[in-house]
């Protein structure tokens, strides 16, 4: 046992809490697994932790048991407030709970650096939150690392290498400014209810500065434009960006006939700089 609180199945029964499909909820009830995910974030004893979508609080308990200085849990589902308040009572002064939509909250008002983000993200907002965390107005960001559960397909897209079908905008955004790797995989039967897909935990450690120089907005824009038509050659998908796009591509060593998933991160940054000049 990681603490003296009851098992999560008993918590769900006591509070009549069933997972809601509309909220993208799949509960992870094995406290050994939630503790293992918490450990993937490293030593938490000197960190504040942001958790989005705690549900009945399995991962929350893991984070607190692993010694997190403070956990800020943002949960949209008001039905989970009962279980979370019981965890608050067991860990006095170390858990703050906001009953809110994570897309509407500025968590930095509630946290003191160093900050780590550890979440079993609701499937329906996971990618949007990740993109927000990877694209703050200034870099380095407020967070040191992200340890996040996604559908395995999304995890593969974050960690993909050039030339693979999964390589695209998410890989470029993540790997430009962070070290990203898959640290755990979970089968559907680990969850209640079991989703139709496998899941994976991705750990992203923020780099002090991006791997290659580029204007963030220009890089995001050019990558989005190219991958929106990923089957087309770059000279076709980017022709609306500049009339002389073939010359610009050639000048940075990219063949105009290449397709976007074959271009590495360094070349994308070189193209963003050339288009910015």
QUIHU-V972573 format. One line per field, one symbol per residue. ss: DSSP state (2 for helix, 1 for strand, 0 for the rest). phi: phi as a letter, one per 40 degrees, with the letter a starting at -180 (. if undefined). psi: psi as a letter, one per 30 degrees, with the letter a starting at -180 (. if undefined). A space follows every 10 residues. Layout:
ss: ???
phi: ???
psi: ???
This chain:
ss: 0000000222 2222200000 2220001100 2222222220 0000000111 1100000222 2222200001 1111100222 2222222222 0000111110 0222002222 0000111111 0000022222 2222000000 0011111111 1222222220 0000000022 2222222111 1111110222 1100000011 1111110000 0000022222 2222222000 0012222000 0000222222 2000000012 2200222222 2222220
phi: .cacccdccc ccccbfcbcb ccbgcbcbcc cccccccdcc cgcbcbbcbc bbgcfcgccd cccccchdda bbbbbccccc ccdccccdcc bdgbbbbbca cdcbbccccb bbccbbbbac cddcbdcccd cdccbccbbc ccccabbbcb ddccdcccbc bdgccccadc ccdcccbacb acbabbcdcc bbccccbcba bbbbbcccad cbcacdcccc ccccccccbc cccccccbcc caccdcccdc cbgbcdccbd ccccdccccc ccccccc
psi: kfagllleee eeeeghjkkk efghkjkjfj feeeeeeeff fajgfgkkkk kkhfbfgeee eeeeefgkek kjkjkfjfff eeeefeeeef ikgfkkkkil kfffkjffff lklkkkkjki kkefgeeeee eeffhlelkl lfkelkjkkl keeeeeeegl lkflffkaee eeeefeglkk lkfkkkleff ljlklflllk kkkkkklell ekklkeeeee eeeeeeffhf fllefefgff ekfheeeeee fggkkfflle ffkleeeeee eeeeff.
